[in-house]
Amino acid sequence: MFLKGQKVGKYEILRSLGSGGFGSVFLAKDTWLNIKVAVKVPHKQSLELFKLLKEPRLQAALNHPNIVR
């Protein structure tokens, strides 16, 4: 996904830290603050799943006497 030395916004990618089911994590340098940070990038499938689950979660949070459960 990202390569060593690649710049993403204010971050310079230093190396990959790992990858899991929902995304990848990279060690990066914040070029504005001059500190090392972890940058997590979700996989495209994770974003689609999040979008898919957003509406039912919002609906489940509704609580009103006129809403049938």
Phi and psi restraints in degrees (range 20) as a CNS / XPLOR table:
assign (resid 1 and name C) (resid 2 and name N)
       (resid 2 and name CA) (resid 2 and name C) 1.0 -113.3 20.0 2
assign (resid 2 and name N) (resid 2 and name CA)
       (resid 2 and name C) (resid 3 and name N) 1.0 153.1 20.0 2
assign (resid 2 and name C) (resid 3 and name N)
       (resid 3 and name CA) (resid 3 and name C) 1.0 -112.2 20.0 2
assign (resid 3 and name N) (resid 3 and name CA)
       (resid 3 and name C) (resid 4 and name N) 1.0 152.5 20.0 2
assign (resid 3 and name C) (resid 4 and name N)
       (resid 4 and name CA) (resid 4 and name C) 1.0 -55.5 20.0 2
assign (resid 4 and name N) (resid 4 and name CA)
       (resid 4 and name C) (resid 5 and name N) 1.0 132.3 20.0 2
assign (resid 4 and name C) (resid 5 and name N)
       (resid 5 and name CA) (resid 5 and name C) 1.0 89.2 20.0 2
assign (resid 5 and name N) (resid 5 and name CA)
       (resid 5 and name C) (resid 6 and name N) 1.0 -12.8 20.0 2
assign (resid 5 and name C) (resid 6 and name N)
       (resid 6 and name CA) (resid 6 and name C) 1.0 -68.8 20.0 2
assign (resid 6 and name N) (resid 6 and name CA)
       (resid 6 and name C) (resid 7 and name N) 1.0 141.8 20.0 2
assign (resid 6 and name C) (resid 7 and name N)
       (resid 7 and name CA) (resid 7 and name C) 1.0 -103.8 20.0 2
assign (resid 7 and name N) (resid 7 and name CA)
       (resid 7 and name C) (resid 8 and name N) 1.0 131.7 20.0 2
assign (resid 7 and name C) (resid 8 and name N)
       (resid 8 and name CA) (resid 8 and name C) 1.0 -126.6 20.0 2
assign (resid 8 and name N) (resid 8 and name CA)
       (resid 8 and name C) (resid 9 and name N) 1.0 102.5 20.0 2
assign (resid 8 and name C) (resid 9 and name N)
       (resid 9 and name CA) (resid 9 and name C) 1.0 62.0 20.0 2
assign (resid 9 and name N) (resid 9 and name CA)
       (resid 9 and name C) (resid 10 and name N) 1.0 -126.9 20.0 2
assign (resid 9 and name C) (resid 10 and name N)
       (resid 10 and name CA) (resid 10 and name C) 1.0 -90.7 20.0 2
assign (resid 10 and name N) (resid 10 and name CA)
       (resid 10 and name C) (resid 11 and name N) 1.0 7.2 20.0 2
assign (resid 10 and name C) (resid 11 and name N)
       (resid 11 and name CA) (resid 11 and name C) 1.0 -105.8 20.0 2
assign (resid 11 and name N) (resid 11 and name CA)
       (resid 11 and name C) (resid 12 and name N) 1.0 138.2 20.0 2
assign (resid 11 and name C) (resid 12 and name N)
       (resid 12 and name CA) (resid 12 and name C) 1.0 -109.1 20.0 2
assign (resid 12 and name N) (resid 12 and name CA)
       (resid 12 and name C) (resid 13 and name N) 1.0 120.6 20.0 2
assign (resid 12 and name C) (resid 13 and name N)
       (resid 13 and name CA) (resid 13 and name C) 1.0 -70.5 20.0 2
assign (resid 13 and name N) (resid 13 and name CA)
       (resid 13 and name C) (resid 14 and name N) 1.0 127.6 20.0 2
assign (resid 13 and name C) (resid 14 and name N)
       (resid 14 and name CA) (resid 14 and name C) 1.0 -98.6 20.0 2
assign (resid 14 and name N) (resid 14 and name CA)
       (resid 14 and name C) (resid 15 and name N) 1.0 -44.8 20.0 2
assign (resid 14 and name C) (resid 15 and name N)
       (resid 15 and name CA) (resid 15 and name C) 1.0 -171.8 20.0 2
assign (resid 15 and name N) (resid 15 and name CA)
       (resid 15 and name C) (resid 16 and name N) 1.0 164.9 20.0 2
assign (resid 15 and name C) (resid 16 and name N)
       (resid 16 and name CA) (resid 16 and name C) 1.0 -81.2 20.0 2
assign (resid 16 and name N) (resid 16 and name CA)
       (resid 16 and name C) (resid 17 and name N) 1.0 136.3 20.0 2
assign (resid 16 and name C) (resid 17 and name N)
       (resid 17 and name CA) (resid 17 and name C) 1.0 -98.4 20.0 2
assign (resid 17 and name N) (resid 17 and name CA)
       (resid 17 and name C) (resid 18 and name N) 1.0 -26.8 20.0 2
assign (resid 17 and name C) (resid 18 and name N)
       (resid 18 and name CA) (resid 18 and name C) 1.0 163.1 20.0 2
assign (resid 18 and name N) (resid 18 and name CA)
       (resid 18 and name C) (resid 19 and name N) 1.0 172.9 20.0 2
assign (resid 18 and name C) (resid 19 and name N)
       (resid 19 and name CA) (resid 19 and name C) 1.0 -144.0 20.0 2
assign (resid 19 and name N) (resid 19 and name CA)
       (resid 19 and name C) (resid 20 and name N) 1.0 143.8 20.0 2
assign (resid 19 and name C) (resid 20 and name N)
       (resid 20 and name CA) (resid 20 and name C) 1.0 -137.7 20.0 2
assign (resid 20 and name N) (resid 20 and name CA)
       (resid 20 and name C) (resid 21 and name N) 1.0 -162.5 20.0 2
assign (resid 20 and name C) (resid 21 and name N)
       (resid 21 and name CA) (resid 21 and name C) 1.0 -66.4 20.0 2
assign (resid 21 and name N) (resid 21 and name CA)
       (resid 21 and name C) (resid 22 and name N) 1.0 -29.3 20.0 2
assign (resid 21 and name C) (resid 22 and name N)
       (resid 22 and name CA) (resid 22 and name C) 1.0 -104.7 20.0 2
assign (resid 22 and name N) (resid 22 and name CA)
       (resid 22 and name C) (resid 23 and name N) 1.0 -15.5 20.0 2
assign (resid 22 and name C) (resid 23 and name N)
       (resid 23 and name CA) (resid 23 and name C) 1.0 175.4 20.0 2
assign (resid 23 and name N) (resid 23 and name CA)
       (resid 23 and name C) (resid 24 and name N) 1.0 -171.7 20.0 2
assign (resid 23 and name C) (resid 24 and name N)
       (resid 24 and name CA) (resid 24 and name C) 1.0 -120.3 20.0 2
assign (resid 24 and name N) (resid 24 and name CA)
       (resid 24 and name C) (resid 25 and name N) 1.0 150.2 20.0 2
assign (resid 24 and name C) (resid 25 and name N)
       (resid 25 and name CA) (resid 25 and name C) 1.0 -121.7 20.0 2
assign (resid 25 and name N) (resid 25 and name CA)
       (resid 25 and name C) (resid 26 and name N) 1.0 134.8 20.0 2
assign (resid 25 and name C) (resid 26 and name N)
       (resid 26 and name CA) (resid 26 and name C) 1.0 -124.3 20.0 2
assign (resid 26 and name N) (resid 26 and name CA)
       (resid 26 and name C) (resid 27 and name N) 1.0 142.9 20.0 2
assign (resid 26 and name C) (resid 27 and name N)
       (resid 27 and name CA) (resid 27 and name C) 1.0 -82.3 20.0 2
assign (resid 27 and name N) (resid 27 and name CA)
       (resid 27 and name C) (resid 28 and name N) 1.0 129.2 20.0 2
assign (resid 27 and name C) (resid 28 and name N)
       (resid 28 and name CA) (resid 28 and name C) 1.0 -139.1 20.0 2
assign (resid 28 and name N) (resid 28 and name CA)
       (resid 28 and name C) (resid 29 and name N) 1.0 164.4 20.0 2
assign (resid 28 and name C) (resid 29 and name N)
       (resid 29 and name CA) (resid 29 and name C) 1.0 -110.5 20.0 2
assign (resid 29 and name N) (resid 29 and name CA)
       (resid 29 and name C) (resid 30 and name N) 1.0 126.2 20.0 2
assign (resid 29 and name C) (resid 30 and name N)
       (resid 30 and name CA) (resid 30 and name C) 1.0 -77.7 20.0 2
assign (resid 30 and name N) (resid 30 and name CA)
       (resid 30 and name C) (resid 31 and name N) 1.0 109.4 20.0 2
assign (resid 30 and name C) (resid 31 and name N)
       (resid 31 and name CA) (resid 31 and name C) 1.0 -73.0 20.0 2
assign (resid 31 and name N) (resid 31 and name CA)
       (resid 31 and name C) (resid 32 and name N) 1.0 -16.5 20.0 2
assign (resid 31 and name C) (resid 32 and name N)
       (resid 32 and name CA) (resid 32 and name C) 1.0 -82.6 20.0 2
assign (resid 32 and name N) (resid 32 and name CA)
       (resid 32 and name C) (resid 33 and name N) 1.0 -43.2 20.0 2
assign (resid 32 and name C) (resid 33 and name N)
       (resid 33 and name CA) (resid 33 and name C) 1.0 -97.0 20.0 2
assign (resid 33 and name N) (resid 33 and name CA)
       (resid 33 and name C) (resid 34 and name N) 1.0 -9.1 20.0 2
assign (resid 33 and name C) (resid 34 and name N)
       (resid 34 and name CA) (resid 34 and name C) 1.0 57.4 20.0 2
assign (resid 34 and name N) (resid 34 and name CA)
       (resid 34 and name C) (resid 35 and name N) 1.0 46.8 20.0 2
assign (resid 34 and name C) (resid 35 and name N)
       (resid 35 and name CA) (resid 35 and name C) 1.0 -130.7 20.0 2
assign (resid 35 and name N) (resid 35 and name CA)
       (resid 35 and name C) (resid 36 and name N) 1.0 158.4 20.0 2
assign (resid 35 and name C) (resid 36 and name N)
       (resid 36 and name CA) (resid 36 and name C) 1.0 -87.7 20.0 2
assign (resid 36 and name N) (resid 36 and name CA)
       (resid 36 and name C) (resid 37 and name N) 1.0 139.9 20.0 2
assign (resid 36 and name C) (resid 37 and name N)
       (resid 37 and name CA) (resid 37 and name C) 1.0 -138.3 20.0 2
assign (resid 37 and name N) (resid 37 and name CA)
       (resid 37 and name C) (resid 38 and name N) 1.0 162.7 20.0 2
assign (resid 37 and name C) (resid 38 and name N)
       (resid 38 and name CA) (resid 38 and name C) 1.0 -101.2 20.0 2
assign (resid 38 and name N) (resid 38 and name CA)
       (resid 38 and name C) (resid 39 and name N) 1.0 131.8 20.0 2
assign (resid 38 and name C) (resid 39 and name N)
       (resid 39 and name CA) (resid 39 and name C) 1.0 -113.7 20.0 2
assign (resid 39 and name N) (resid 39 and name CA)
       (resid 39 and name C) (resid 40 and name N) 1.0 119.3 20.0 2
assign (resid 39 and name C) (resid 40 and name N)
       (resid 40 and name CA) (resid 40 and name C) 1.0 -101.4 20.0 2
assign (resid 40 and name N) (resid 40 and name CA)
       (resid 40 and name C) (resid 41 and name N) 1.0 128.9 20.0 2
assign (resid 40 and name C) (resid 41 and name N)
       (resid 41 and name CA) (resid 41 and name C) 1.0 -120.7 20.0 2
assign (resid 41 and name N) (resid 41 and name CA)
       (resid 41 and name C) (resid 42 and name N) 1.0 113.8 20.0 2
assign (resid 41 and name C) (resid 42 and name N)
       (resid 42 and name CA) (resid 42 and name C) 1.0 -70.1 20.0 2
assign (resid 42 and name N) (resid 42 and name CA)
       (resid 42 and name C) (resid 43 and name N) 1.0 146.0 20.0 2
assign (resid 42 and name C) (resid 43 and name N)
       (resid 43 and name CA) (resid 43 and name C) 1.0 -67.0 20.0 2
assign (resid 43 and name N) (resid 43 and name CA)
       (resid 43 and name C) (resid 44 and name N) 1.0 153.7 20.0 2
assign (resid 43 and name C) (resid 44 and name N)
       (resid 44 and name CA) (resid 44 and name C) 1.0 -56.9 20.0 2
assign (resid 44 and name N) (resid 44 and name CA)
       (resid 44 and name C) (resid 45 and name N) 1.0 -39.8 20.0 2
assign (resid 44 and name C) (resid 45 and name N)
       (resid 45 and name CA) (resid 45 and name C) 1.0 -62.4 20.0 2
assign (resid 45 and name N) (resid 45 and name CA)
       (resid 45 and name C) (resid 46 and name N) 1.0 -35.1 20.0 2
assign (resid 45 and name C) (resid 46 and name N)
       (resid 46 and name CA) (resid 46 and name C) 1.0 -65.7 20.0 2
assign (resid 46 and name N) (resid 46 and name CA)
       (resid 46 and name C) (resid 47 and name N) 1.0 -38.9 20.0 2
assign (resid 46 and name C) (resid 47 and name N)
       (resid 47 and name CA) (resid 47 and name C) 1.0 -64.8 20.0 2
assign (resid 47 and name N) (resid 47 and name CA)
       (resid 47 and name C) (resid 48 and name N) 1.0 -40.6 20.0 2
assign (resid 47 and name C) (resid 48 and name N)
       (resid 48 and name CA) (resid 48 and name C) 1.0 -64.7 20.0 2
assign (resid 48 and name N) (resid 48 and name CA)
       (resid 48 and name C) (resid 49 and name N) 1.0 -41.2 20.0 2
assign (resid 48 and name C) (resid 49 and name N)
       (resid 49 and name CA) (resid 49 and name C) 1.0 -63.8 20.0 2
assign (resid 49 and name N) (resid 49 and name CA)
       (resid 49 and name C) (resid 50 and name N) 1.0 -42.2 20.0 2
assign (resid 49 and name C) (resid 50 and name N)
       (resid 50 and name CA) (resid 50 and name C) 1.0 -59.7 20.0 2
assign (resid 50 and name N) (resid 50 and name CA)
       (resid 50 and name C) (resid 51 and name N) 1.0 -45.0 20.0 2
assign (resid 50 and name C) (resid 51 and name N)
       (resid 51 and name CA) (resid 51 and name C) 1.0 -63.5 20.0 2
assign (resid 51 and name N) (resid 51 and name CA)
       (resid 51 and name C) (resid 52 and name N) 1.0 -39.3 20.0 2
assign (resid 51 and name C) (resid 52 and name N)
       (resid 52 and name CA) (resid 52 and name C) 1.0 -65.2 20.0 2
assign (resid 52 and name N) (resid 52 and name CA)
       (resid 52 and name C) (resid 53 and name N) 1.0 -37.7 20.0 2
assign (resid 52 and name C) (resid 53 and name N)
       (resid 53 and name CA) (resid 53 and name C) 1.0 -86.6 20.0 2
assign (resid 53 and name N) (resid 53 and name CA)
       (resid 53 and name C) (resid 54 and name N) 1.0 -13.3 20.0 2
assign (resid 53 and name C) (resid 54 and name N)
       (resid 54 and name CA) (resid 54 and name C) 1.0 -61.6 20.0 2
assign (resid 54 and name N) (resid 54 and name CA)
       (resid 54 and name C) (resid 55 and name N) 1.0 -48.7 20.0 2
assign (resid 54 and name C) (resid 55 and name N)
       (resid 55 and name CA) (resid 55 and name C) 1.0 -63.6 20.0 2
assign (resid 55 and name N) (resid 55 and name CA)
       (resid 55 and name C) (resid 56 and name N) 1.0 -48.7 20.0 2
assign (resid 55 and name C) (resid 56 and name N)
       (resid 56 and name CA) (resid 56 and name C) 1.0 -61.5 20.0 2
assign (resid 56 and name N) (resid 56 and name CA)
       (resid 56 and name C) (resid 57 and name N) 1.0 -34.3 20.0 2
assign (resid 56 and name C) (resid 57 and name N)
       (resid 57 and name CA) (resid 57 and name C) 1.0 -65.6 20.0 2
assign (resid 57 and name N) (resid 57 and name CA)
       (resid 57 and name C) (resid 58 and name N) 1.0 -42.4 20.0 2
assign (resid 57 and name C) (resid 58 and name N)
       (resid 58 and name CA) (resid 58 and name C) 1.0 -63.8 20.0 2
assign (resid 58 and name N) (resid 58 and name CA)
       (resid 58 and name C) (resid 59 and name N) 1.0 -42.0 20.0 2
assign (resid 58 and name C) (resid 59 and name N)
       (resid 59 and name CA) (resid 59 and name C) 1.0 -65.2 20.0 2
assign (resid 59 and name N) (resid 59 and name CA)
       (resid 59 and name C) (resid 60 and name N) 1.0 -39.3 20.0 2
assign (resid 59 and name C) (resid 60 and name N)
       (resid 60 and name CA) (resid 60 and name C) 1.0 -66.5 20.0 2
assign (resid 60 and name N) (resid 60 and name CA)
       (resid 60 and name C) (resid 61 and name N) 1.0 -25.7 20.0 2
assign (resid 60 and name C) (resid 61 and name N)
       (resid 61 and name CA) (resid 61 and name C) 1.0 -79.3 20.0 2
assign (resid 61 and name N) (resid 61 and name CA)
       (resid 61 and name C) (resid 62 and name N) 1.0 -13.8 20.0 2
assign (resid 61 and name C) (resid 62 and name N)
       (resid 62 and name CA) (resid 62 and name C) 1.0 -71.3 20.0 2
assign (resid 62 and name N) (resid 62 and name CA)
       (resid 62 and name C) (resid 63 and name N) 1.0 135.7 20.0 2
assign (resid 62 and name C) (resid 63 and name N)
       (resid 63 and name CA) (resid 63 and name C) 1.0 -139.4 20.0 2
assign (resid 63 and name N) (resid 63 and name CA)
       (resid 63 and name C) (resid 64 and name N) 1.0 110.4 20.0 2
assign (resid 63 and name C) (resid 64 and name N)
       (resid 64 and name CA) (resid 64 and name C) 1.0 -153.7 20.0 2
assign (resid 64 and name N) (resid 64 and name CA)
       (resid 64 and name C) (resid 65 and name N) 1.0 145.4 20.0 2
assign (resid 64 and name C) (resid 65 and name N)
       (resid 65 and name CA) (resid 65 and name C) 1.0 -58.8 20.0 2
assign (resid 65 and name N) (resid 65 and name CA)
       (resid 65 and name C) (resid 66 and name N) 1.0 -26.9 20.0 2
assign (resid 65 and name C) (resid 66 and name N)
       (resid 66 and name CA) (resid 66 and name C) 1.0 -89.9 20.0 2
assign (resid 66 and name N) (resid 66 and name CA)
       (resid 66 and name C) (resid 67 and name N) 1.0 2.0 20.0 2
assign (resid 66 and name C) (resid 67 and name N)
       (resid 67 and name CA) (resid 67 and name C) 1.0 -98.5 20.0 2
assign (resid 67 and name N) (resid 67 and name CA)
       (resid 67 and name C) (resid 68 and name N) 1.0 123.1 20.0 2
assign (resid 67 and name C) (resid 68 and name N)
       (resid 68 and name CA) (resid 68 and name C) 1.0 -78.7 20.0 2
assign (resid 68 and name N) (resid 68 and name CA)
       (resid 68 and name C) (resid 69 and name N) 1.0 135.1 20.0 2
